Amino acid sequence: MMNRGARIADQLREEFFLEDKLAFSVLENICLAHNAYVKLATIGGAQGRILFSNKSDRSVITINDRITYEPKRKFVLAHELGHRLMHFQLMNFICNENDLKNWTNANGNFRYEKEANEFAAALLMPRKAFHAEFIRRL
């Protein structure tokens, strides 16, 4: 059974006709299409955060500019986009390293972090592409 994050990631891939690997710039454009402005800035104690507006459907996603490893930067952005799509105006999210590693705890706010992680994983590594790559390497 597919989890909620994976279902929404698959819907987004269909909506934007996305194939295999996504560049960071493509993720930024998807965020903009969903009224989420993306910026890079130094964030103390966090990898990323999303701030929702009370007065509009806009939000700001900030990615820690100290993240130099591109795959991690993409994961953090996809994670915050997951909050945007699944948890809009529920609250603001500031995600630290432990939140990005949370794959098992589904209680309280951790549920939202787990969903955002599942969304990011499914968006960046869709099952079809992963399966095809796995078969190719056998």
VMD Tcl script that draws the C-alpha trace (Angstrom):
set ca {
  {0.00 0.00 0.00}
  {1.39 3.39 -1.00}
  {1.78 6.02 1.73}
  {0.27 9.50 1.47}
  {3.58 11.22 0.69}
  {4.33 8.83 -2.18}
  {0.81 9.25 -3.61}
  {1.14 13.03 -3.65}
  {4.66 12.83 -5.13}
  {3.34 10.59 -7.92}
  {0.50 13.05 -8.58}
  {3.00 15.91 -8.78}
  {5.19 13.96 -11.22}
  {2.13 13.42 -13.42}
  {1.02 17.05 -13.12}
  {4.40 18.33 -14.32}
  {5.25 15.40 -16.67}
  {8.42 14.71 -14.69}
  {10.84 12.00 -15.74}
  {13.57 10.33 -13.69}
  {16.07 12.72 -12.08}
  {15.12 16.25 -11.05}
  {17.52 19.18 -11.04}
  {17.41 21.62 -8.13}
  {16.17 24.32 -10.51}
  {13.23 22.12 -11.56}
  {12.28 21.68 -7.89}
  {12.47 25.46 -7.44}
  {10.12 25.95 -10.39}
  {7.66 23.42 -8.97}
  {7.73 25.33 -5.68}
  {7.04 28.59 -7.49}
  {4.13 26.99 -9.33}
  {2.70 26.19 -5.89}
  {3.26 29.75 -4.59}
  {6.34 28.86 -2.56}
  {9.32 31.17 -2.99}
  {12.70 29.45 -2.46}
  {15.75 31.13 -1.03}
  {19.14 30.01 0.24}
  {20.32 31.50 3.54}
  {22.28 30.51 6.60}
  {19.93 28.93 9.15}
  {21.22 28.18 12.63}
  {20.26 24.71 13.81}
  {18.14 23.83 10.78}
  {18.52 22.35 7.32}
  {15.41 23.98 5.93}
  {12.21 25.70 6.90}
  {8.91 26.76 5.44}
  {6.93 29.73 6.61}
  {3.29 30.02 5.62}
  {1.45 33.31 5.23}
  {-1.70 33.82 7.26}
  {-3.03 36.30 4.70}
  {-2.44 34.48 1.42}
  {-1.63 31.08 -0.03}
  {2.04 32.02 -0.39}
  {4.94 30.57 1.55}
  {8.71 30.93 1.77}
  {11.02 27.93 1.79}
  {14.52 28.59 3.08}
  {17.29 26.06 2.48}
  {20.43 26.27 4.57}
  {23.13 27.63 2.27}
  {25.75 25.63 4.20}
  {24.48 22.46 2.54}
  {26.98 21.90 -0.25}
  {26.10 18.32 -1.16}
  {23.60 18.72 -4.03}
  {21.56 15.54 -3.38}
  {21.00 16.62 0.24}
  {20.05 20.13 -0.87}
  {17.48 18.62 -3.25}
  {16.13 16.34 -0.52}
  {15.71 19.24 1.91}
  {13.89 21.29 -0.74}
  {11.65 18.35 -1.67}
  {10.96 17.75 2.05}
  {9.87 21.37 2.54}
  {7.78 21.19 -0.64}
  {6.10 18.16 0.92}
  {5.13 20.31 3.92}
  {3.79 22.92 1.49}
  {1.59 20.42 -0.34}
  {0.44 18.31 2.60}
  {0.52 20.57 5.66}
  {-0.34 24.02 4.30}
  {-1.25 26.50 7.04}
  {-1.18 23.78 9.65}
  {1.90 25.41 11.15}
  {5.37 26.59 10.21}
  {8.09 23.98 9.97}
  {11.75 24.33 10.85}
  {13.45 21.06 10.04}
  {16.69 20.07 11.69}
  {18.93 17.13 10.86}
  {16.98 14.76 13.13}
  {13.69 15.63 11.39}
  {15.20 14.66 8.05}
  {16.29 11.33 9.53}
  {12.86 10.57 11.01}
  {11.33 7.67 9.09}
  {9.64 5.71 11.86}
  {8.03 7.95 14.49}
  {4.48 8.81 13.42}
  {3.32 10.49 16.63}
  {2.50 14.19 17.00}
  {4.44 16.57 14.77}
  {6.82 13.76 13.86}
  {4.02 12.38 11.69}
  {4.34 15.45 9.47}
  {8.12 15.06 9.25}
  {7.73 11.41 8.29}
  {5.19 12.31 5.59}
  {7.47 15.04 4.23}
  {10.37 12.55 4.12}
  {8.26 9.96 2.31}
  {7.15 12.61 -0.18}
  {10.73 13.76 -0.83}
  {11.99 10.21 -1.29}
  {9.20 9.32 -3.72}
  {9.61 12.56 -5.66}
  {13.38 12.27 -6.02}
  {13.52 8.50 -6.45}
  {10.27 7.31 -8.03}
  {9.61 3.58 -7.82}
  {9.53 3.08 -11.60}
  {12.92 4.72 -12.14}
  {14.41 2.98 -9.10}
  {13.12 -0.40 -10.28}
  {14.44 0.15 -13.82}
  {17.88 1.17 -12.48}
  {17.93 -1.83 -10.14}
  {17.12 -4.22 -13.00}
  {19.67 -2.54 -15.26}
  {22.44 -3.09 -12.70}
  {21.68 -6.79 -12.19}
}
mol new
graphics top color blue
foreach p $ca { graphics top sphere $p radius 0.5 }
foreach p [lrange $ca 0 end-1] q [lrange $ca 1 end] { graphics top cylinder $p $q radius 0.2 }
display resetview
